Amino acid sequence: MFQVRPMSIEDYDTVIRLMKATPGVSIRDADSRESTLRYLERNPGLSFVAEVGGATVGCLMAGHDGRRGYLQHLLVLPEHRRKGIANALVERCLAGLEALGISKSHVDVLKTNALAARYWESQGWKLRTDIDRYSVIRGGGENA
């Protein structure tokens, strides 16, 4: 059985190790400890980790801009997949956002991450074809 609890900055090192060990997950400069702390403080109670026997086996971070929710870095270690962990993490994040009055959320999936695309589609999330996302980096490196 697994437990889901709010993520804190004390989980940072473990979560980064999970991210590095998960194919398809991109780690950017914006995933630094300092940036993660700022994100968690700005979006309290919206990011979660999943544990089995006290070991972290999954995570999902969520935040919002006041109108829309954004889910980031959903991952579950391969040996713990297909046990409802990802769904539980997503539900906790969406419920937290909904409690703040935010009913629409987005998730970005790298075009090369077919496994993630299949997961989100299987959960009823729709691939947007009506918009393109543009980005700019100011004052940072190419990996910002």
C-alpha positions as CSV (number, residue, x, y, z in Angstrom):
1,M,0.0,0.0,0.0
2,F,1.1,3.6,-0.6
3,Q,0.7,6.9,1.2
4,V,0.4,10.3,-0.4
5,R,1.6,13.3,1.5
6,P,2.4,17.0,0.8
7,M,5.8,17.6,-0.7
8,S,8.2,19.8,1.3
9,I,11.6,21.1,0.4
10,E,13.1,18.3,2.6
11,D,11.9,15.9,-0.3
12,Y,14.0,17.8,-2.9
13,D,17.1,15.6,-3.1
14,T,14.9,12.4,-3.3
15,V,12.6,13.9,-5.9
16,I,15.5,15.1,-8.1
17,R,17.0,11.6,-7.9
18,L,13.7,10.2,-9.0
19,M,13.5,12.7,-11.9
20,K,17.0,11.8,-13.0
21,A,16.2,8.1,-13.0
22,T,13.0,8.5,-15.0
23,P,13.3,8.5,-18.8
24,G,11.3,11.3,-20.5
25,V,11.6,13.7,-17.6
26,S,13.6,16.8,-18.3
27,I,15.5,18.6,-15.5
28,R,16.1,22.3,-16.0
29,D,17.9,25.0,-14.1
30,A,14.4,26.0,-12.9
31,D,14.4,22.7,-11.0
32,S,17.1,24.0,-8.6
33,R,16.5,23.7,-4.8
34,E,16.0,27.5,-4.6
35,S,13.5,27.5,-7.4
36,T,11.7,24.5,-6.0
37,L,11.4,26.1,-2.6
38,R,10.0,29.3,-4.1
39,Y,7.5,27.2,-6.1
40,L,6.4,25.2,-3.0
41,E,6.0,28.4,-0.9
42,R,4.0,30.1,-3.7
43,N,1.7,27.0,-4.1
44,P,1.4,25.6,-0.6
45,G,-0.2,22.2,-0.3
46,L,-0.5,21.5,-4.0
47,S,2.5,19.3,-4.6
48,F,2.7,15.7,-3.3
49,V,5.0,12.7,-2.9
50,A,3.9,9.0,-2.7
51,E,5.7,6.6,-0.4
52,V,5.8,2.9,0.0
53,G,7.3,1.6,3.2
54,G,8.7,5.1,3.9
55,A,10.5,5.3,0.6
56,T,9.5,7.9,-1.9
57,V,8.3,6.2,-5.1
58,G,6.5,9.1,-6.9
59,C,5.8,12.7,-7.0
60,L,3.7,15.4,-8.7
61,M,4.1,19.2,-8.4
62,A,1.2,21.6,-9.0
63,G,0.8,25.3,-9.0
64,H,-1.5,28.0,-10.5
65,D,-1.5,31.5,-11.9
66,G,-4.8,32.4,-10.2
67,R,-6.9,31.2,-13.2
68,R,-5.4,27.9,-14.4
69,G,-3.6,25.0,-12.7
70,Y,-0.4,23.6,-14.0
71,L,0.8,20.0,-13.2
72,Q,4.5,19.2,-13.5
73,H,6.9,16.3,-13.1
74,L,4.4,13.4,-12.6
75,L,6.5,10.3,-12.0
76,V,6.2,6.9,-10.4
77,L,9.1,4.5,-10.3
78,P,8.6,1.7,-12.8
79,E,8.3,-1.1,-10.2
80,H,5.4,0.8,-8.5
81,R,3.4,1.7,-11.6
82,R,-0.1,0.4,-12.3
83,K,-1.0,0.5,-8.6
84,G,-3.0,3.8,-8.6
85,I,-0.2,6.0,-7.4
86,A,-0.2,8.4,-10.4
87,N,-4.0,8.7,-10.3
88,A,-3.9,9.4,-6.5
89,L,-1.2,12.1,-7.0
90,V,-3.2,13.7,-9.8
91,E,-6.4,13.6,-7.8
92,R,-4.8,15.3,-4.8
93,C,-3.4,18.1,-7.0
94,L,-6.6,18.7,-8.8
95,A,-8.6,18.6,-5.6
96,G,-6.3,21.2,-4.1
97,L,-6.6,23.4,-7.2
98,E,-10.4,23.0,-7.2
99,A,-10.6,24.1,-3.6
100,L,-8.9,27.3,-4.7
101,G,-11.6,27.8,-7.4
102,I,-9.4,26.6,-10.2
103,S,-11.3,24.1,-12.4
104,K,-9.0,23.9,-15.5
105,S,-5.5,22.6,-15.5
106,H,-2.7,22.0,-18.0
107,V,0.2,19.6,-18.2
108,D,3.2,19.9,-20.6
109,V,4.5,16.6,-22.0
110,L,7.7,16.4,-24.1
111,K,6.9,15.3,-27.6
112,T,9.4,12.5,-27.1
113,N,7.6,11.1,-24.0
114,A,5.1,8.7,-25.6
115,L,4.5,6.9,-22.2
116,A,3.4,10.1,-20.6
117,A,1.2,11.1,-23.5
118,R,-0.5,7.7,-23.3
119,Y,-1.1,8.1,-19.6
120,W,-2.7,11.6,-19.8
121,E,-4.9,10.6,-22.8
122,S,-6.0,7.4,-20.9
123,Q,-7.1,9.7,-18.0
124,G,-9.3,11.8,-20.3
125,W,-6.9,14.8,-20.8
126,K,-7.1,16.3,-24.3
127,L,-4.2,17.2,-26.4
128,R,-4.6,20.8,-27.4
129,T,-4.3,21.5,-31.1
130,D,-5.6,25.1,-31.0
131,I,-2.6,26.7,-29.4
132,D,1.2,26.6,-29.6
133,R,3.3,27.5,-26.6
134,Y,6.1,30.0,-27.1
135,S,8.9,30.6,-24.6
136,V,11.6,33.2,-24.0
137,I,14.6,33.0,-21.7
138,R,15.7,36.3,-20.1
139,G,18.9,36.4,-18.0
140,G,19.4,32.7,-17.9
141,G,21.1,29.9,-19.8
142,E,19.5,27.7,-22.5
143,N,18.5,25.2,-19.8
144,A,16.4,27.6,-17.8
